[in-house]
Amino acid sequence: MIHRLVTVPLNGFNFQKELNIIKQIAINNFYNVKIINKILNHKLYRKAINLVYPFVKENKTYSLITYIGQASNNIARFFAKLNLNIAFKLIIQQAN
């Protein structure tokens, strides 16, 4: 309910009215109002942080190398230190 309160655009009066309803439901279910205030403050804080520092998904690019055992793992670890992503491919030999 608090998530809906924070995400649905409401004017000040309707926001307070909805908050009072949520608090009354909490009291009726033997919850402390402090818990509601704490959750609300946390939600508002996270919303403010997301507005200031929006999440930007980073597109990762991968380089493909043939897997040849432990040497491939060592190479991948070396490139990981340089922020390069490595994907392995297997060479499957067909039996004649």
N, C-alpha and C positions, 0 to 999 in steps of 0.2 A: 504494500500500500504506500509505503514511503517512496518507493521507486516511482510509482505513478504520480505522487505528489510533486516530485522534483522534475519529472520529465514532461508532464502535461503543462502547457502554458496557462497560468492562472493569474488573475490580478491579485493584489494584496489581500483584499477582503475574502475572496474565494479560497486563496491559499490558506489563510488563517482558519477559515471555516472547515476546510478539509483536514487540516492539522488537528483541530479540536475533535473532529469525529474520530480520527485515528487514535488520539490519546484516550478518548472515552472507550473505544473498543479495547485498548490495551488495559485500561483500568478494570473493565468488566471481565477480562480474562486474567486478572491478578498479576499483571505486569506493572513494573514501576515506570512512571512517566520519564524518569531520567534515561532509561534505555531508549525510549523513542527519540528523545532530544539528542542523545549520543549518535544514534543511527542517522538521524536527519543531518546533523552537523557533518558527519563523515561523508554522506552523499553529496552535500553542498560543497564540501572541500574538494572532493574528487572531481566534481563537475567544473569547479573553478580551475583546478590544475589542468584538466583536459582542454579547457578553453585557452589557457595561456601556453601550454606545451602540447599541442595536438600530436597524436600518434601518427607517425609517418612510416608506413611499411617499406622496408628496404628490399629492393629487388636484388636477389642474390644470383650471381652467375657462377656456373660450375665449369671446371675444366675436366676433361675425360682422359683418364690414363688406364692402361692395361694393368690388371692386378697380377702381380708376380710374387706375392707372398709378403713377408715382413718388410722387404725393401719398399714396397708400395706404401705400406703404413708409415714408414719413416719419412718418405717423400711427402705424403699428405700432411703429416704433423709439421714438417718444415714449412710448407706453404700455408698452413693454418696460422702460423705465427705472423705471416705477411698478409693476413686477412684474405686469402685466396681459398676458394672452396674446391675440393677435389671429389670427383665421382669415379668409381671404379667400373671397369667392364671386364668381363671374363671372356677368355678365348676358349671356346668349346671345340675340342678336336673330335671329329666324327670317326668312328671305327669303320674300316673298310671291310 
